[in-house]
Amino acid sequence: MPLASEPAIVQVQSPLGAYLASTSAATAGDYAAAADLSMQALADDPNNLDLMRRAFVFSTGEGRMEQAVQLARRLTARDPSFPLAQIVLAFEDVGSGHKEDAEKRIAALPRSGVNNLLLPVVGAWIAASQSKWDAAEQSLRPLADISPLAGLYDYHNALIAARRGDKAALETAIDSLLKADETPPLRIVELAGAFYENTQRPEKAKALYDVYQARNPDTLYLTNAYRRLVDKTPPPRLALTDKEGLAEALFDVATLIQRERQGNETALIYTRLVLSLRPDFPAAQMLLAEILETQNREAAAIKTYQSIGPDSPFRWVARLRVAGNRDALGDTDGALADLKQMALERPERDDALGYAGDLLRQHSRFAEAVVLYDSAFGRIPKIERRHASLLFNRAIALERSGQVDRAIEDLQRALSLEPDQPYILNYLGYTWVDQGKNLEQGRKMLEKAVELRPRDGAIVDSLGWAFYRLGDLPRAVRWLERAVELKPGDPTVNDHLGDAYWRTGRKREAGFQWERSLKLNPEPKDRAQTERKLKEGLPTP
């Protein structure tokens, strides 16, 4: 099946129609249509400031930077206080050599909201582009006094030290970064490792890489770093260009925004700006694709993932995510074919097969999923804690395909690796309870799961069902009513409460719950059982 594309642009005749259509397109997350339609409306009413702002925001969000710059100039002539337009023009000023103009633009922006995070790092890099090192330090300094942002201060302090060629200051900043976090993220590991390579300390770089690799044994992100060490090829340069420094600054801000508010418009716009400054920036390409995914723009996300170069260590993960987006677009068979091809390319890795099993499981193709999960486990020399989720996923497929004994074995093994994982506790406890086996042990597991996830309706339902199976009907009703409050749209939860009501003599309420369950589209076998209960009630125990 061919991939779906993003909606084609519909030409709208009236300015009002174009305005309304652009609003509808933006609500649907289709920035391409919103940008085109806003420009169409603006062409008919070129002095409309609101239309100008909308066209600018949508154009920037779609990555149409030449158009965005033109609109920014028109906007700032009418509304100098519009922050995003001034930021776009500041970046344009840096690129064209007008760095003092960029500095003035940034200095005039209000220090409020996201600007409290953005302006210190952007201002520092604009100062650094003019070799104003003291001004760069002063711009960054406010971040050092905010505990959650101290790492951002140290990171950019290190990059700016590298820009000015101050190896002593760079090493001090790197030491601060490494001491502040026992498990530093990839970008800090890459920066510190590149510094050690550049200062002829490859053994120290390798030790740092080895620690990260040991914590993330499946990662391919350090592939190029290890290859450099083996081949003794030159390490990456540490001194960033003006545009690269600004891109790093904006990328960090966009990442923080996306982490707090997934799919946020500001995160999208900032990431587009990052890539306009530094098109070959795989981490930013991954971030852009992630934002597009959360906006349900799978076709655009696929295109972005596929733009990551074949030699990039990010390429493998990008291909995995392409498969997930193809599945979301309805091309499950194409996604599975991609994943199976990836599994052939890297016979030592289990992730493509495990991901393929997940896709099949999500489509209720449980027996097929088991086959792929089994193949994935055949590639794992030693089961470790990091494999608990794969065991859990296979257990679900096994249980749903009728292989309950094998499912229980996987759940017990997963639980031995992750004793406090609430979803494993819930699944194993519920499986035992539903079979009428190990009821007390299952109840204790479910009580622990509820302690860990007290507002999870599915887990609360499992505990209620355990009390039902144990014959403790008052507590069963209490917990099952709570489960329905937490998860009112679940057919199984409503069906369970109906059973408990029936057993306590509340037969009219039981019928209401069973009818409600049927309206919530239960699975066929569950529907047949509920329909029978509505006609005949529950048999005498």
N, C-alpha and C positions, 0 to 999 in steps of 0.2 A: 504494500500500500504506500503510495507516495506521501511525503510529509505535507501536512497542512501548512499553509502560509498565513502570514498575518493578513487581516482583512484589506481588500483593495479599497482605494480611496474613491468615494462617491462624490462627484461634483454636485454641489448644492447651488441652486440658482440665486436665492436671496441672501443678503448679509445676515439677517436674523436666522435663517435656516442654517447657514454655515456656523454661526455662533453656537446655536443649540446642538448641532451635530458634533461640534468640537467638544462641547461639554460632555455629551454622551460618550464619545470616543475616549476621553480622558478617564471618565468613570469606569469604563471597561478596561482601562490599562493600555489602550492602543494609542501610544504617543505619536506614532507615525501619522495616523489619521488626524489626531488632534492638532498636530503641527501644521499639516497641509490645510485643514479646514480653518484654523485660526488665521493663517496667512491669507486665505481667500477672503475671510471676513474683513481683515485689516486692509486689504487692497481696496475694498469698497468704502471704508471709513478710516482713512490713514491717520487721522488725528485723534482717534479714540484711544486714550491712555490705557484703559482697562484691556482692550483688545491687544494693544502693543505688549503689555505685560504678559498676557496669556500666550501670545505667539512666541515671545522670548523664552518663557519657561518651557513650553512644549518643544521648541526647536532645540534648546540646550539639552533637554532630557532625551531627545532622539539622537544627540550627537552631531547635529548640523551646525558646526561651530562657525563657519563663515557667515551663515545666516544669523546665528546668535550674536556675533560681534556687531554686525550691521544694526540689528535691533537694539543691542545694548547702547550703541552710540545715540540712536534716536531716543531711547528711553532716558538716558542720563541727561540729555539736553532738556528734557521736560521734567524729569524727576530725579535729581542728583542723589536723593537719599535711598534709591532702590539698591540694596546691598549686593545682590547676586550679579546685577549688571555691572557694577563697579568692579567686582572681583574678576569677572570675565575680561573686562578691559584692562585691569591690572596685569593679568597674565599676558594679554596681547601686547601691552607696553613692554614687559620684560623681553618677550620674544623679538620685538622690533628695536630693542636697544634703548627705549625710553624708561629707564629704571627709576629715575627720580619721580617721574609722573606716576608710576606704579606705587611708589612709596607714599606719595601724597594721597592717592586714592584709598589705600589701606588705612592710613592714619586717620582719615576723615570718617570712617565707618563706625557706627555705634557699637559699643562693647556690651552686647546683650545677647541672650539666647545662645545659639550655636556659635556665634562670633567670639564668645569667650574662649572657645576651644580653637576655632579656625584662625583667628587673626594673630595670635602669638606665633604659631608655626609659619604661617604664610609671611607675616612681617619679618620674621627672622631670616627666611630664605631670600626675600627681596633685599634685605640689608646685606646678606652674604654675597649676593650677586654684584654688589658695589664694593665689596671688601670692607664693609663697615662692621667689623667683628664685635666691637663693644655694643653697637646698636642691635646686632643679632642676639647677643646674650641678654640684653635688656628686654627684648621682645619675648624671648622664650621664658624668662625668669618666672612669670606668674604661674606657669604650669608646675614648676618645681615645688611650689607651696601647697599644691593640691594633691593629696596622697594618691588618689587613683590615677593621676596624670603624671606622676613623677617619672614613670618609665618613658612616657612620651617625651618629656624634657631631656632625659639622658640620651635617648635614641637620637634625637635631632641635634643635640649638643655634640654627640659623637660624629654624626655625618658632617656637621659644619666644621668641626675640628679637622676632619679629613679633607674638606674643601680648602681650608687655609693651609694645609700641610703641616699641622701641628701634631706630630706623632705622640708626644708626651700627653697632651690634652686628650687625644683620641684614646690612648690606652687607659687613661684615668676614667673616661666616660664608659668605656667597654667594661672595665673592672666593676664599675658601679652597677651597670646593667646585669652582669652575671651574678653579682653578690645579692642583688635585690630579688632574684627569682631562681629558686633551686631547679625549676624546670622551664628554662627560658624558651620562648616561642621561636619558630623557625627563622624569622627575619633577624632576630638578635643572634642566633647561632650562625646564620650566614654572614652577618656583618663581622662578628668576632672572628670567625674562622678565616674570612678573607683577610682580615687585618693580620692574623698570625701567619698566613701564607705570604703576605706582602712583606712581612718583617723576618722572613727566612726561619720561621718556626713551624714547619709543617707537622711536626709530631704533636705540637700543642693543638693545632687545628684538628688533626685526626682524633685526638682524645675528645675534643668537644663534639665532633660529629658522631663519634662512637656512642657517647652518652645519649645524644638525641635519638640515634638510630635504635639503641637498646630500648628506649621508652616507646618508640614508634616503629616496631620491627617490620611492619608492612609498607612503610613509606618509601617512595621513590624520589622524594624531594631533594635528597642529597646526592643523587646519582652523579651529577656533573662535578660536584666537589670532590667526591672520591676518585672520579676519573682523572681530575687534574693532579691529585696527589700521586696516583699510580704512574701517569704519563709524564709527570713533572713539567706540565704546561703552565704558562703564566696565569696567575690568579686574576680575578676581576679587579678593575681599578676601583679605588675607594672614593676618589674625588668626583662628586656628581656635578653635572652641568647645571646651569640655572633652571632649565625646564625640568630636569630630572629631580632636583631638590624640591621644587614646587609640587611636582607630581607625588613625591613621597609624603609631603606634608598633607596634601589633600586626600591622598589614599588613606592615611591613618584616621583622618576625621570621618571620611565616608564609612570606613569599617566600623568605627564606634557607633555611628548613627544606625547603620544596618543591624548591628548587634542589638541595639535597644528597640528599634522600630523597623521590623523587617518589611522590605518593599517600599520604604519611605521615599517620597519624591525627591527630597533633598539629597539622600544618599545616591539616588540614580543620577542626578544632575552632577554632583561632585565627581562621581566615578567616570562619567562621560568627559568631564574636564580633565581628569587625570590622564585618560587615554588620548585626549587631544594633545597633551603635553608630551606623553611618552607612550606611543602606540604599542610598542613591544614590551609590555609589562604584564607577564602572565598572572601574577597575583591579582592585579586590578581587573584583568579579563575574567578571571574566575569570580571575582566579587560582582562584576556587572552581570554575568550570567546568573548568579545566585539571586540578585535583585529582580531580574527579569522573571525568573522562576516563581518567586513569591508574588509577582504581579500576574501570574498565570499567562505569561507570554512565552510559551514553550518553544515556538518556532524561532523567535529571536534569541532565546537562550541557547538553542542548539547552534545557531550561526555563530554566536560569540564563543562558545566552547570550541567549535571547530576552527576558529581563528588562531588558537594557540598553536605555536609551531611544533612540528613533529619531534624536534630534539629537546623540547622543554620537559623538565621533570613533572610538570603539571599535566602533561598531555594524557597520561593514563587515567587519572581521576576525571579529567574532562570527558574522556570517552565513556567512562562509566555513567556519568551524568547525562550525556547525550542519550544513552539507552533509556534512562529513566524518563527523559522528556519525550522520546519517541513513543514510549508506552503511554504517557499521559495524553498524547495526541491520537491515541487509538491504534498505533502501529506496534502492537505487542509482538507480533511475529518478527518484524524487522528489528526490534530491540533485542529479542532473544538471539537472533542470528548474529547481531553485532557482538553480543556478550560471548557467544560460543566461539566466534572467531578470535576474540581477545584471549579466551582460555587456551586456544590452540597456539597462539603466539607466545604465551608465557606459561608453559606447563608446570612451572614451579609455584605459581600463584593460585590461591583459592578464591580470590575476591570476585572475579567475573562470574564464576560458577555459582557462588553464594548469592550474588546479586540476581542472577537469572532465576535461582530458586525462589528468591523473595518475590520477583515479579509473578511467577506462576502461582505462588501461594496467595498473593493478593487478588488473583483472578480465580481463586477457588479450584485451581488445577493441582490438587494436593499430591496425588500420586506421582505426577510428572515432577513436581517440585522435590519430592523425596529423592528421586533418581539423581537430580543435579546436586542436591545437598550431599548425598553420599559420595558423589564424584569429588566435590570440594573437600570433604574430610579425607578422601584418599590421598590428597596432596599435602596434608598437614602431618609432619613427622611426629609432633608432640602436642597434645591438647593442653593449652594454657588458659589462664584467666581471660585473656582477650578473645577467646573463642566461645565464651559463655553465650553471647547473643546468637551465634550461629547454631549452637546446640539448641537454644530455645526456639529459634525459627524452625529448625528441622522437627523439633518435638511437636510444634503446632501442626505442621504438615502431616506428620505421622499420625497424630491423634485424629485429625479430620479425615484421614484416608483409612481409618479403621485399624491402624497398627498401634494399639494403645499400649501394649507392653513395651515396645521399643520407645514410644513417646515418653513413658514414665522413666525409663533408663536415662534418656537424654536430659529430662528435667532434673532428675536427681544429680546427675553429673554437673549440669549447669549450676545447680544450687550449691554444690560443693565448691565451685569456683567463685560464686557470688552469693554468699549466704544471706545477705540482706537486700537482695534484689526483689522489690515488691511484686513485679509482674511474673517472675518465675515462681515465687511463693504462691501467688494467686492461682496460676495455671495448674501447678501440681496439686495444691490443696483442693481446688475445685474438681479436678479430674478424679481424685480419690473419693471425694464426697459424692459426686454424681454417680459413681459406680457403687456406692455403698460400702467402700473399703477404707480402712484406716481413718475412720471418721474423727476420732479424737486428735490424731496427729494432723489430719487435714485442717480441722478447726483451729488448732494452735497456729498453723502456718498462716491461715487466713486472718486470724486476729493480729498477727505480726504485720501482715501486709496492710491491714487497715490502719494500724498505728503509723506506718510509713507513708500511706497515701489515704488520709481520712476523707478526702473529698472526691475520690475516684469512685464513680457510681458502679462500675463493673466489679471492683474489688469489694465494695460494701455489699453488693448483691451476692457475691460468692459466700460471704460470711453468713448472710441471712439464709442462704440455701443450705449451708452446713447445719445451722440450727434446725431448719426444717427437716433435714434428713435424720438428725439426732432426736427428733420428736419434741424439741423445745419450741412449741409453736408461738408462745407470747414473744419470745426474743426473736424468732424468725420474722414475725409480722413487723416488729419494731425496726429491724435492720432492713427488711425489704421495702418498707415504706420510705425509709431514708434513701435507699438506692433509687427508688422511683423519683424522689425529689431531685436527686443529683443527676439522674440520667432518664428524664421522662420520655425521650424518644426511642428507647431501646425495646424491641419486642420481647426479648428474653426476660428482661427485668420485670416488665409488666406481667408477663405470663407467670413468672415465679410468685409474684405477689398474689395473683389470682388463685394459685394453688394453695397458698397459705391461708387466704381468706376462706376458701372452701372448707379446709380442714378445721377451721375454728368456727364453722357454722355461719359465716357471713356470705351466704351463697349469692345474694343479689350483687354484692360488691365484687365477688369473684367473677361473675359473668361480665360485669363492666370491664374489669381488667383484661379478661381474655378477649373481649371484643376490641378493646384498645390495642392489644397486642397484634391482632389480625390487621388492623388499619396501618400498622407500622411496617408492613412488608417483611414478615419473618421468612426464613428459608423454607422451601417446600415441605420438607419432612416435619419441621416444627409447626407449620401451618396446619397440616393434616391432624396432628395431635391436638392442637388448640381447638380446631373445629369440632373434633370428637368430644372434647371436654365441654364445649358449649352445649352440645346436644345431650350428653349423657352424664355430665359431672365427673367427678373423680370416683374410681372404684373404692369400695370399702377396704381399708388397709388390713 
